[in-house]
Amino acid sequence: MRAVATAEGPMLAQPVHRTLHFSGYEWEIRQTVGNPRGSRNLYNPANAWVDKRGFLHLRIAKNAAGWTSAEVDLSRSLGYGSYRFIVHDVSQLEPAAVLNISSWDDSGPYREMDIETSRWGEPTGKNAQYVVQPYYIPANIVRFTAPKGALVYSFVWGPGRVSFSTIRGSTTGSNSDMVAAHAFTSGIPSPGSELVRLNLYVFDNKRSPLHHEVEVIIEKFEYLP
Protein backbone atom coordinates (compact mmCIF):
# COMPACT_ATOMS: atom_id res chain seq x y z
CA MET A 1 0.00 0.00 0.00
CA ARG A 2 1.42 3.36 -0.97
CA ALA A 3 1.71 6.26 1.43
CA VAL A 4 0.52 9.56 0.04
CA ALA A 5 1.97 12.80 1.41
CA THR A 6 0.04 16.05 1.21
CA ALA A 7 1.22 19.59 1.88
CA GLU A 8 -0.58 22.85 2.50
CA GLY A 9 1.83 24.82 0.33
CA PRO A 10 2.97 24.25 -3.28
CA MET A 11 2.88 20.60 -4.38
CA LEU A 12 6.16 18.82 -5.19
CA ALA A 13 4.71 17.79 -8.55
CA GLN A 14 2.97 20.65 -10.29
CA PRO A 15 -0.63 19.59 -11.09
CA VAL A 16 -1.92 19.86 -14.63
CA HIS A 17 -3.63 23.23 -15.11
CA ARG A 18 -7.36 22.58 -15.60
CA THR A 19 -9.96 25.10 -16.63
CA LEU A 20 -13.60 25.24 -17.64
CA HIS A 21 -15.70 27.85 -19.46
CA PHE A 22 -18.82 29.15 -17.76
CA SER A 23 -20.99 32.18 -18.65
CA GLY A 24 -18.44 33.42 -21.17
CA TYR A 25 -15.46 33.36 -18.78
CA GLU A 26 -12.57 31.01 -18.16
CA TRP A 27 -12.33 29.54 -14.66
CA GLU A 28 -9.48 27.61 -13.09
CA ILE A 29 -10.47 24.41 -11.27
CA ARG A 30 -8.82 23.94 -7.88
CA GLN A 31 -6.87 20.71 -7.35
CA THR A 32 -4.79 21.42 -4.24
CA VAL A 33 -5.64 21.15 -0.54
CA GLY A 34 -7.34 24.18 1.02
CA ASN A 35 -8.31 25.40 4.50
CA PRO A 36 -11.45 27.53 4.13
CA ARG A 37 -12.57 28.76 7.56
CA GLY A 38 -9.91 26.52 9.14
CA SER A 39 -11.44 23.33 7.72
CA ARG A 40 -9.00 21.21 5.73
CA ASN A 41 -10.55 20.24 2.39
CA LEU A 42 -9.34 18.08 -0.46
CA TYR A 43 -10.34 19.35 -3.91
CA ASN A 44 -11.08 17.06 -6.84
CA PRO A 45 -11.29 18.65 -10.32
CA ALA A 46 -13.92 16.03 -11.26
CA ASN A 47 -16.30 17.80 -8.84
CA ALA A 48 -16.68 20.87 -11.08
CA TRP A 49 -18.17 20.77 -14.58
CA VAL A 50 -20.47 22.58 -17.01
CA ASP A 51 -23.47 20.74 -18.47
CA LYS A 52 -25.00 21.00 -21.96
CA ARG A 53 -27.19 23.92 -20.84
CA GLY A 54 -24.10 25.87 -19.79
CA PHE A 55 -24.88 25.52 -16.06
CA LEU A 56 -22.01 25.10 -13.60
CA HIS A 57 -22.17 22.11 -11.24
CA LEU A 58 -20.17 22.00 -8.01
CA ARG A 59 -20.15 18.79 -5.96
CA ILE A 60 -18.93 17.42 -2.65
CA ALA A 61 -18.25 13.72 -3.18
CA LYS A 62 -16.67 10.91 -1.21
CA ASN A 63 -13.73 8.73 -2.20
CA ALA A 64 -11.24 6.50 -0.40
CA ALA A 65 -9.53 9.56 1.13
CA GLY A 66 -12.79 11.03 2.46
CA TRP A 67 -14.86 14.00 1.32
CA THR A 68 -13.63 15.96 -1.70
CA SER A 69 -14.83 19.50 -2.47
CA ALA A 70 -15.10 21.77 -5.52
CA GLU A 71 -13.80 25.23 -6.33
CA VAL A 72 -13.43 27.32 -9.47
CA ASP A 73 -11.70 30.70 -9.66
CA LEU A 74 -12.15 33.32 -12.36
CA SER A 75 -8.98 33.57 -14.44
CA ARG A 76 -8.79 37.39 -14.28
CA SER A 77 -9.65 40.28 -12.00
CA LEU A 78 -12.69 42.40 -12.90
CA GLY A 79 -12.56 45.16 -10.27
CA TYR A 80 -15.40 47.51 -9.38
CA GLY A 81 -18.78 46.69 -10.86
CA SER A 82 -21.93 44.61 -10.55
CA TYR A 83 -21.65 40.85 -9.94
CA ARG A 84 -24.70 38.60 -10.35
CA PHE A 85 -25.11 34.85 -9.79
CA ILE A 86 -28.20 32.73 -10.48
CA VAL A 87 -28.12 29.81 -8.03
CA HIS A 88 -30.52 26.87 -7.91
CA ASP A 89 -32.10 25.77 -4.61
CA VAL A 90 -29.59 25.79 -1.74
CA SER A 91 -32.08 25.75 1.13
CA GLN A 92 -31.60 22.03 1.77
CA LEU A 93 -27.81 22.05 2.16
CA GLU A 94 -26.70 19.96 5.10
CA PRO A 95 -25.48 22.08 8.05
CA ALA A 96 -21.84 21.14 7.39
CA ALA A 97 -21.88 22.15 3.70
CA VAL A 98 -20.81 25.65 2.63
CA LEU A 99 -21.39 27.42 -0.66
CA ASN A 100 -19.08 30.43 -0.78
CA ILE A 101 -19.34 33.07 -3.51
CA SER A 102 -16.52 35.52 -2.96
CA SER A 103 -14.16 38.08 -4.34
CA TRP A 104 -10.77 37.24 -2.88
CA ASP A 105 -7.11 38.14 -3.43
CA ASP A 106 -4.65 35.44 -2.38
CA SER A 107 -1.67 37.69 -3.10
CA GLY A 108 -2.61 39.92 -0.13
CA PRO A 109 -4.23 42.00 1.12
CA TYR A 110 -7.13 39.57 0.82
CA ARG A 111 -9.77 42.09 -0.36
CA GLU A 112 -12.38 39.51 0.59
CA MET A 113 -16.15 39.96 0.29
CA ASP A 114 -18.50 36.97 0.56
CA ILE A 115 -21.98 35.62 0.02
CA GLU A 116 -22.05 32.42 2.06
CA THR A 117 -24.78 29.82 2.33
CA SER A 118 -24.26 27.59 5.37
CA ARG A 119 -25.36 26.88 8.92
CA TRP A 120 -21.71 26.21 9.86
CA GLY A 121 -22.57 22.81 11.31
CA GLU A 122 -25.50 24.03 13.41
CA PRO A 123 -28.82 22.26 12.70
CA THR A 124 -31.02 25.35 13.11
CA GLY A 125 -30.80 29.08 12.51
CA LYS A 126 -30.29 31.32 9.50
CA ASN A 127 -28.47 29.71 6.60
CA ALA A 128 -26.88 32.60 4.68
CA GLN A 129 -24.82 35.73 5.20
CA TYR A 130 -23.10 38.70 3.57
CA VAL A 131 -19.57 39.39 4.79
CA VAL A 132 -16.85 41.98 4.35
CA GLN A 133 -13.77 40.49 5.94
CA PRO A 134 -12.64 40.27 8.66
CA TYR A 135 -15.84 38.48 9.70
CA TYR A 136 -15.15 38.73 13.45
CA ILE A 137 -16.03 42.45 13.42
CA PRO A 138 -19.79 42.44 14.18
CA ALA A 139 -20.60 45.21 11.71
CA ASN A 140 -18.99 43.21 8.88
CA ILE A 141 -21.53 40.38 8.79
CA VAL A 142 -25.27 40.21 8.14
CA ARG A 143 -27.17 36.90 8.50
CA PHE A 144 -30.39 36.02 6.67
CA THR A 145 -32.44 33.02 5.54
CA ALA A 146 -32.11 31.77 1.97
CA PRO A 147 -35.50 30.23 1.02
CA LYS A 148 -36.32 27.35 -1.29
CA GLY A 149 -36.04 27.79 -5.03
CA ALA A 150 -33.73 29.63 -7.38
CA LEU A 151 -32.09 32.79 -6.09
CA VAL A 152 -30.23 35.70 -7.65
CA TYR A 153 -27.27 36.62 -5.45
CA SER A 154 -25.70 39.98 -6.31
CA PHE A 155 -23.19 42.51 -5.09
CA VAL A 156 -22.37 45.93 -6.47
CA TRP A 157 -18.86 47.07 -5.56
CA GLY A 158 -17.68 50.63 -5.81
CA PRO A 159 -15.31 53.03 -3.99
CA GLY A 160 -16.08 52.83 -0.26
CA ARG A 161 -19.28 50.80 -0.68
CA VAL A 162 -20.50 47.30 -1.50
CA SER A 163 -24.24 46.54 -1.71
CA PHE A 164 -25.45 42.94 -1.48
CA SER A 165 -28.88 41.61 -2.42
CA THR A 166 -30.72 38.32 -2.78
CA ILE A 167 -33.85 37.99 -4.92
CA ARG A 168 -36.19 35.05 -5.48
CA GLY A 169 -36.31 33.44 -8.90
CA SER A 170 -33.86 33.44 -11.79
CA THR A 171 -34.44 37.00 -13.01
CA THR A 172 -34.31 40.39 -11.36
CA GLY A 173 -37.83 41.16 -10.17
CA SER A 174 -39.62 43.73 -8.08
CA ASN A 175 -38.97 44.56 -4.44
CA SER A 176 -41.63 42.00 -3.49
CA ASP A 177 -39.16 39.32 -4.60
CA MET A 178 -36.44 40.66 -2.32
CA VAL A 179 -35.10 38.17 0.25
CA ALA A 180 -32.35 40.28 1.80
CA ALA A 181 -30.23 43.33 1.08
CA HIS A 182 -27.48 45.22 2.88
CA ALA A 183 -24.89 47.89 2.05
CA PHE A 184 -21.51 48.03 3.78
CA THR A 185 -19.63 51.33 3.83
CA SER A 186 -16.72 50.62 6.19
CA GLY A 187 -13.56 48.66 5.46
CA ILE A 188 -14.43 48.23 1.77
CA PRO A 189 -11.39 47.04 -0.23
CA SER A 190 -10.17 48.67 -3.40
CA PRO A 191 -9.41 46.58 -6.52
CA GLY A 192 -6.15 44.69 -6.78
CA SER A 193 -5.59 41.11 -7.94
CA GLU A 194 -8.85 39.74 -6.53
CA LEU A 195 -10.72 36.96 -8.35
CA VAL A 196 -14.27 35.69 -8.12
CA ARG A 197 -14.19 32.35 -6.31
CA LEU A 198 -17.01 29.77 -6.25
CA ASN A 199 -16.33 27.23 -3.53
CA LEU A 200 -18.45 24.31 -2.27
CA TYR A 201 -16.76 22.74 0.74
CA VAL A 202 -17.13 20.89 4.05
CA PHE A 203 -17.06 22.82 7.32
CA ASP A 204 -15.50 20.79 10.12
CA ASN A 205 -18.02 20.65 12.95
CA LYS A 206 -17.71 17.46 15.02
CA ARG A 207 -21.24 17.82 16.41
CA SER A 208 -22.82 17.83 12.97
CA PRO A 209 -20.61 16.18 10.34
CA LEU A 210 -21.56 15.86 6.68
CA HIS A 211 -23.56 12.70 5.90
CA HIS A 212 -24.37 12.82 2.18
CA GLU A 213 -22.91 14.01 -1.08
CA VAL A 214 -23.88 17.56 -2.09
CA GLU A 215 -24.40 19.23 -5.45
CA VAL A 216 -25.08 22.89 -6.23
CA ILE A 217 -25.98 24.30 -9.65
CA ILE A 218 -25.06 27.86 -10.61
CA GLU A 219 -27.02 28.74 -13.71
CA LYS A 220 -25.30 31.96 -14.71
CA PHE A 221 -22.71 34.58 -13.80
CA GLU A 222 -22.95 38.16 -15.05
CA TYR A 223 -20.61 41.11 -14.60
CA LEU A 224 -21.21 44.73 -15.54
CA PRO A 225 -18.51 47.40 -15.01
Secondary structure, 3 states (H helix, E strand, C coil): CCCCCCCCCCCCCCCCCCEEEECCEEEEECCCCECHHHCCEEECHHHEEECCCCCEEEEEEEECCEEEEEEEEECCCCCCEEEEEEECCCCCCCCCEEEEEEEECCCCCCCCEEEEECCCCCCCCCCEEEEECCCCCHHHEEEECCCCCCEEEEEEEECCEEEEEEEECCCCCCHHHEEEEEEECCCCCCCCCCEEEEEEEECCCCCCCCCCCEEEEEEEEEEEC
